[in-house]
Amino acid sequence: MPKYYFIDKQHKVTEVDKAKSNWLIINHSDVVTIENITQKYQLPKEIFIGISYPEAISRVEYLPGTKLANAFSLVLLNLSSNSQKIEERLTPISFVVSDDLLITCVENETMFIESLVEKYQTELISFEKVIAYTILNSYMHFVKELKKMKQEIDSLDEGARRTTENEELYKQADLERAIVYIDHTLRDQKETLDELWEVNHFAEKLADDQLLYDVKLRQRQTEKMISIYRDLLESIGNLFSGMMDNHLNHLMKYLDSATLVISVPAMIAGIWGMNTGGLPGRSSELGFLLVLIGSAVATAAVALHLLTKDYTK
């Protein structure tokens, strides 16, 4: 069901009935309401289509030819706090902004708008501030998630120095997947926000330099964090690769050494096993024992040599 709010420039935002509202919140799955709104205000039919998946494009575009004055569309992406896959946590938030009406389309599962109103109820005194605080809040969600990732990266880095078990590699793959989605989302959204500040003199209408500074500062912080953490994950991946190569080298060294040691008694046994005349000890009762002892001594000598040899030179 849609929700209706009234944004008062002098008082806090309040929930009201439809007739008194100037801020409408609808759900993406409410097809009937969306259809009625697009027809009523002559909005593009696809205005709220294609925003229900994490690969949605953050964008801002003008909406000429509608019944709304100076209307434009804005699509942002927020990171929800549930424990699903990263693809399911990236939830688009779509705005249609005009002089007299603000329309917001969100996913059914999110409580983003409700928490926004509760947190900044006395600050939401204009459409521009609603959007600015929405951006600020969404970036705070990204920062919170990235801080959690930093703890996982530190744990993964510590584990990478001790083991190359599959479990640690799976954790690295999951983190890299999440980082990739967030990184591309933030890059895409940066271009949108750079354009937003110029749309219909948005920054001037916002008339709050401190809020705009906070939004841009949080944006820069998030972008720097994602860049650092992606590089850290890459270095951990290189560490895993180096450790696996090192373990493989040690294994090959052991196997090659074992092959050389075993080849010594095998060669001696092969020579004395020849069915020809003239071999020493052929007619002696102690011949077999002497050959066995000689093989053991030669094998021990080769093993000792390989054990004490410095392979770094």
Secondary structure, 3 states (H helix, E strand, C coil): CCEEEECCCCCCCEECCHHHCCEEEEECCCHHHHHHHHHHCCCCCCCCCCCCCCCCCCEEEECCCCCCCCCEEEEEEEECCCCCCHHHHEEEEEEEECCCCEEEEECCCCCHHHHHHHHCCCCCCCHHHHHHHHHHHHHHHHHHHHHHHHHHHHHHHHHHCCCCCHHHHHHHHHHHHHHHHHHHHHHHHHHHHHHHCCHHHHHHHHCCHHHHHHHHHHHHHHHHHHHHHHHHHHHHHHHHHHHHHHHHHHHHHHHHHHHHHHHHHHHHHHHHCCCCCCCCCCCCCCHHHHHHHHHHHHHHHHHHHHHHCCCCC
